Amino acid sequence: MQRHSTYTLRPSRRLAALHLLLGAGALAALWSLPPVLPVSLSLSGVIAGWVLYRWHFDAKLRSPHSCVALRLEGDEAVVMVLRDGRHVPGRLSATSLITPFLVILNVSLETRRLRRSLVLLPDCMGRQNFRRLRVALRWGGKTSQSTV
């Protein structure tokens, strides 16, 4: 019997803070270099744009293409549910990272030759669901069927 696990994602304050921290660090590193004003201003705009985009897309889940739910099917099959209602099938890549505090899922999309990465922290789904996700990703169908 094949079990499907669905995980609903919610906005992550920790991921938002992490994006802001990385952006601030990149800006601090940029402005610590010898100043070339037009280049520094241009790169600052690029960094600020990247931070705002990732904050909107990954941390706050406000983009139509943001993944708001995740369904694990079979060994490596995954379906991402986007905010606009589309269900995008894919396969988990072996390069995905699973740690107690962070999960980075690299998903190869079946409809395109693109790859998508999902950065998940415990506050995006609650600690218990985050733990269930990590166990399902690590052990797949090998876990005991009596565990709910």
C-alpha positions in Angstrom: 0.0 0.0 0.0 1.4 3.3 -1.0 0.9 6.3 1.3 0.8 9.9 0.2 1.8 12.6 2.6 0.7 16.2 2.2 2.3 19.1 4.0 0.8 22.5 4.0 3.3 25.4 4.0 2.8 28.7 5.7 4.9 31.9 5.7 8.2 31.5 7.6 9.5 34.4 9.8 12.8 32.6 10.2 13.3 32.3 6.5 12.4 36.0 6.0 14.9 37.0 8.7 17.5 34.7 7.1 17.0 36.4 3.7 17.3 39.9 5.2 20.4 38.8 7.1 22.1 37.4 4.0 21.2 40.6 2.0 22.5 42.8 4.8 25.8 40.8 4.8 26.1 41.0 1.1 25.6 44.8 1.2 28.1 45.2 4.0 30.7 43.2 2.1 30.0 45.2 -1.1 30.3 48.5 0.6 33.5 47.5 2.5 35.3 47.3 -0.9 37.0 50.3 -2.5 34.1 52.5 -3.7 33.2 52.7 -7.3 30.0 54.6 -6.9 28.0 53.5 -10.0 29.0 49.9 -9.7 28.3 49.8 -5.9 24.9 51.4 -6.4 24.0 49.1 -9.2 25.0 46.0 -7.3 23.2 47.3 -4.2 20.0 47.5 -6.2 20.5 44.0 -7.5 21.0 42.6 -4.0 18.0 44.5 -2.6 15.9 43.3 -5.5 17.0 39.7 -4.9 16.2 40.0 -1.1 12.8 41.4 -1.8 12.0 38.8 -4.5 13.1 35.8 -2.3 11.3 37.3 0.7 8.1 37.6 -1.3 8.4 34.3 -3.1 9.9 31.9 -0.5 9.4 33.4 3.0 6.0 35.1 2.7 4.6 32.8 -0.1 2.8 35.7 -1.8 3.8 35.0 -5.4 1.4 33.1 -7.6 4.3 30.6 -8.2 5.0 30.1 -4.5 4.7 26.6 -3.3 2.0 26.5 -0.6 1.7 22.7 -0.2 3.8 19.7 -0.9 2.7 16.1 -1.5 5.1 13.2 -1.4 4.1 10.3 -3.6 6.1 7.1 -3.9 9.8 7.0 -3.5 11.0 10.2 -5.2 7.9 11.6 -6.6 6.6 14.9 -5.3 3.8 17.3 -6.3 4.1 21.0 -5.5 0.9 22.9 -5.1 1.4 26.5 -6.1 -0.5 29.5 -4.8 -2.3 29.9 -8.2 -3.8 26.4 -7.7 -1.5 24.5 -10.2 -0.2 21.1 -9.2 3.4 20.7 -10.5 4.8 17.1 -10.5 8.5 16.5 -10.0 11.1 14.2 -8.7 13.3 14.7 -5.6 16.9 15.1 -6.5 19.7 13.2 -4.6 21.2 16.6 -3.9 18.4 17.5 -1.5 19.6 18.3 2.1 17.8 17.1 5.2 19.0 18.3 8.7 17.1 18.7 12.0 16.7 22.4 11.4 16.6 22.8 7.7 15.3 21.0 4.7 16.4 22.0 1.1 14.4 20.1 -1.5 15.8 20.1 -5.0 12.9 19.1 -7.3 13.4 18.3 -11.0 10.2 19.4 -12.6 8.6 16.9 -15.0 6.9 19.4 -17.2 10.1 21.4 -17.9 13.8 20.9 -17.8 14.0 23.2 -14.8 14.8 22.5 -11.2 13.3 24.2 -8.2 14.6 24.4 -4.7 12.4 24.7 -1.7 13.9 25.9 1.6 11.9 24.7 4.5 12.4 25.6 8.2 10.4 24.2 11.2 8.2 27.3 11.4 6.8 26.9 7.9 4.7 23.9 8.9 5.1 23.4 12.7 7.6 21.2 14.5 5.6 17.9 14.4 4.9 18.1 10.6 8.5 19.2 10.0 9.6 16.1 11.8 7.2 13.9 9.9 8.5 15.4 6.6 12.1 14.8 7.6 11.3 11.1 8.5 9.4 10.6 5.3 12.2 12.1 3.2 14.9 10.1 5.0 13.2 6.7 5.2 10.4 6.9 2.6 8.2 3.8 2.7 10.5 2.1 5.2 8.8 3.6 8.2 6.4 1.6 10.3 2.9 1.7 8.9 1.6 1.9 12.5 3.0 5.4 12.9 0.5 8.1 12.0 
